[in-house]
């Protein structure tokens, strides 16, 4: 059976963070219950198309999934078990704010089958948290991790941000050390991005953001510190102890199949990529009256899939394999190799005779490198000589 990941989007938060441009909003308990019913309906309607798939990862993201309460989360998970074949070893993740969970609630989630939890820590410093619009404290983080351990969660992830207004490298490393001291199995480190039309974009604090060089120093210091503490970098922003890489997120980066549910959720099933309407009220109404919720759908051809393989593969330390490009995607690697050789000379890319991958310094300029690689792919696709006796049909 084909492995499948399921993503459940919960578009609600108890309050909106100052930097967030994700699709989410505040709501009432009645909204939570109504939305849960809509999700359960949608999941049940998918049952007839799932017989060839085995679900090996389920991810509740948002928003703040725990905002809707454990009872609703468990209802949604139960609906997935009824409609899909779920592996006994499936990774089942729930995102949570540290102050949105209780010891009792975590025990309920664990008993229901959730086995991984991801807390949005962001910082250990109260002033930084308040600038971000976060409502928790670091004491809340410590309590949440302790309660999760008592609930028998053996896979805990913490999210951190760097490049915050007025933040020094010492400030960031203090937060990183505080996170490491809690012994999570997984740590994500993201740089703050000031998105248009967010509250933070209008604040004077943005004038005091660390420079690009200072943010690069923070990132490279994090890579070193985490490596010294036994965390392996497996993607630009993600680090894990052995065996604890996020199975669900790896599906995105390795072109695995996944099915999203909820407004604005995206899916990749077979050769189809599709997304749902970005409107919670319309989504709920569509589930009530059996209306269409797909906003966009497209069939992915070999050319597009090759581009995605290169772009996403270079985000991971597994990198890309020239033989895969040539045999699976029927594309010459020569032009792409020229680009990577250029970055190999500058220490931004490495090759071991089988695969290419970016170094931590390369990850810092990954957008530029990937852009150059995709330009080279476009040149390669217009080469007319056959490859291994085949000619591409979709270029």
N, C-alpha and C positions, 0 to 999 in steps of 0.2 A: 504494500500500500504506500501511496505517496505521502511523505510527511507534510503536515500543514500546521501553520501557526494561526492562532485566532487573536485578534486585537479587539478589545471592547473600549470604546471611547465614552468616558463620563464627562460631559461638558459643564460640570458645576464646580464652583469653588466657594468656600465660606467667605472669602474676600479675594479681590483681584490684586496680584502682585504688580508692582510699579513697572516692571520690565517685560511683562508677559503680553505676547500678541497671539497666543494660541486661542482657539475657539473655545471659550468657556464663559460662564456667567454665574451670578448668584441666583438662588432659587429657594422655594419653600419645600416642606416635607411633601406636600401634595404634588408638587412638580417632580420630586424624586420618585414617588410611587408611580406616577403616570408614565414617566420616562422608562422606568423599569419594565412596566407592562409592554411598552412599545418594543424594547429590546428583546424581551422574551418572545414576542410575536415574530419579530424579524428573524431571530435565530431558529425558531421552529419552522418557518417557511423555507429555510435553507436546507432542511433535513434531506429532501429528495435528491439533492445534488452532492451529497457528501460520502457516498458509499465507497468511493475509491481512495479516501483519505484517512490517515491516522493522525490525530492531533497530538503533537508532542510539545507544544508550548501554548500557553494562554496568558495574555498580558492585559491587565486592566490599567489604562492610562487616562490622562485628562489634561486640564482639570485636576480635581482631587477626587479620585474614586471613593475614598472613605467618607466623603461628604454625604453620600446618599445612605450611609449606614450599613452595618454588617448584614442585616436581614435582606436588604435589596441586592447586595453583592452576592450573597449566597443563592438567592433566587435566580440570578443571571447565570451563575456558574452551574447550577442544577439544570438549567435549560440547555446549556452547552453539552452537558453529559447525556441529556436525553436525545439530542439531535445529532451529535457527532460521536464517532468512535475515538475515545481519548485514551492515550497510552497510560499504562500504570506508572510510568516514570516521567510523565509530562511535567514540565516546569510551569508553575502557575504563579504569576507575579501580580501583586497589587501595589500601585504607587500610593504614597500617603504623606501628608504633612505630619511632622512629629507631634503636633498638638491636636491632631484629628483622630487619634486612636486611643483606646483605653486597654488596660490589661485584660479585662473581660472580653472586649471586642476582638482583640488579637487571638485569644483562645478560640473564639467562635470561628474566625476565619481559618485558623489552622485545622480545626476539626473538620471543617467543610471541604478541605482539600488544598487551600492555598499553601504553598510551600516556599515562596520567595516574597520578600517585601522590600520596597525601595523607598527610603525616606529622603525627602528634600531638605537636607541640612543647610546647604549653601555657604554658611559661615559659622564660626564659633564666637564671633564678636557681635554684641548687641547693636552697636551703632550701625554696623554694616547691614545687619538684618533689617533694621528699621528703615534704612535708606532704600532697601529693595522692596519694602512693603510687606515683609514677612512678619507674621504675627507670633511666631514661636521664639523660644530662647534655646541656648545650647543645653540648658538643663532639661528642656523638653526632649531634645534629641537623645540625651543619655537615658532618660526615663523610658522613651519609646523603644530604644534598642534593648534595654534591660527587660522590659515587658515582652518584647518579641522573643527573646531568648527563653524566658520563662514559659512562653506559649509553645516552645519547641520549634521555632523557626531556625533552621540551620543554614539559611542562605539569605543574608541581609546585605543590601546595597545602600550606599550613601552618595548623594549628589553634592558636589561642591562647585562654587563659582570663583573665578579669579578675574583680575582686571576691574575690580570694583572702584567706585570713586574714592580717591585719596588713599587707596590701599597700597601698602608697601609689600615688597617680597617677604619681609619678616612677618607681616600681618597674615599673609596668605599661608605661609608655612606653619604658623601657629594653628590655623584652622585645620590644615592638612594633618598635622601631628595629633590634634585633638580627635580627628576622625579615625586615624590609624589606631589610636589608643583604645577605641571601642571595638577593635578587631572585626570589622565587617568583612565579608567574603569578597565584596566587590566595591570599588570606588569609581565614580565618574567625576571628571574635572572639566568644566566648561568655562569658556571665556564669556564674560558679559557682552552681549550685543545690544546696542541701543536701537530699538526698532522704532520706526516712525509711528506716530499716533498712540504711543504709550505714555503714561504719566511721567516716566523717568526721562523721556525725550524732551520734556518741557522744563525740567528742573535745572537749576544752576550747578548742581553737583556734577553734571556731565562734563563740565569744563575742567574737572579735576581727575579725569580718567588717567590711569597710567599710560605711558607712551607704548607704542608697539614694541620697542626694544625691552621695556620693563615687563610687559606681558609675556614676551618670549622667554625672558629670564625666569619668570614664575613657572611657566609651562615646563621648561627644561629641568628646573629644580624639582618639580613635582615628579617628573619621569624618573629622575635619579633617586629621590627619596622613596618613592613607592617600590622601585626595583630593589632597593636595599632592604625593604621591609617584606619582601616576598610576594609582591604584586606584579604580575606580568602584564605588560601593555599588549593588548590585542587589537585595539582600534585607536584612532586619533585621541579620543577623549576617555577611553575606558580601560580599566585595570582590574585584574582579578587574581585571586589565589588559584592554584591549580585546580581545574575542574569546575570553576565557578564563572566562566564567561557567560554572559547573558545569551541563552539559547535563542530567545525570541528575537533580540536585536540582530544576532548573527544572520537570521533569515533575511533581513533587509540587505545586509552587506554582501551576502553570498547568493543572492537571487533565488532564495528559497520561496516557496509559496506561502501566502498568508491571506487571511480573510478578515477584514475589518467590519465592525458593526457600530452604528451610531452616526450622527451628523458629522460631516467632514472626514470620516474615516476612509482610508484608502486600502485597496486590495490588489493582490497579484495572484490570480488563480489560472493555471494553465498558461495560455498565451494572452490572456486578457488582463488588462489593468483598468480598474474602475474606482470611482469615488462617489460618495453620497452627498446629498445636498447639505450645505453649511447653515442649517437653520433648525434649531431644536423643535420649535413649534410645528413647523411643516413636517418634520420627520415623524413626530408623534401622530399628527393628523393622518399622514400617509399610511402608518401602520394600522390606524383605526379603520380606514376606508379602503385599504388595499390598493393604494395609489403607488406610482413609481417613485423611487427615492434616488435612483442613480442619476447623478449630475453629469458625469463624463465617463465614457468607456472607449477603450482603444485596443486594437490588436497589435502586439509587439512583434516586429519582424526580426530577422537575424541580425540585421545591421544595428537596430536599436538595442537589442540584447547585448551585442558585443560592446557597444559604448557603455552600457550600464555595468557590464562585467569589469571593464577597465576603471571606470570612475569609482565604483564602490569597492572593488578589490584593492585599489591603492589607498583606501581609507584604513585598511587593516594591515596587521603585520604578516598575515598570510600572503598578501600581495597578489600578483598576477603571474600566470604561467604562459610563456610564449606558445608552447605546444597546444594549450587550450584555445588560444586565439586562432591558431592556424587550423587545427583539426575540428574543433567544435563549431567555431564561428566562420571558418573558411575565409580568413582574412590574413594577408601577409603582415608579418611582424616587423619587417625591415625598417620602415619609417618610424614606427613606435620605438624601436630599439635605439635609433639615432637620438631621439629625445632623451631617453633614459640614460644613455651613455654620457650625454652632456651633464646631467644632474649627478651621475655617478662620480664624475671628476670633481664636483664641488662638494661631495660628501652628503648629498641629499637623497641618494638612492643607492641600493645595494643589489647585487646579483650573486647567487650561489651556484650557478650553472643550471638551475632548474626554474627558479622563480625570481621576479623582481619585486622589491618592496621599498617603501620609503623609510628613512631614518627619522628619529624624533625631530631633527632639524628640517628634514624634508616635509614632515607633517605641518610644520609652521607655515610653509608656503605651498601646501598641497593644492590649493585652488589654482595657483599658477601652473604647477606641474601637470595637474589633471587637464587643465585647459590646453596645454601644449600637446599632451598625449592624444586628446580628442581631435585636435587639429591634424595630427599625424594620422589618426585613424581615417579621417575624411580623405586624405591623400591616398592611403592604402586601399580604400574601397574603390578607387577609380583606376587602380592598376588593372590592366586587361588580361595579363597572363594568367592561366588557370593555376589553381593550387591543388596539388594531389589529385589531379584529374577532374576536379569539380569546378563549376562556375557558379558564382552566387546568383540567385534568382531574384533577390529583392533589392538590389542596389542599382 
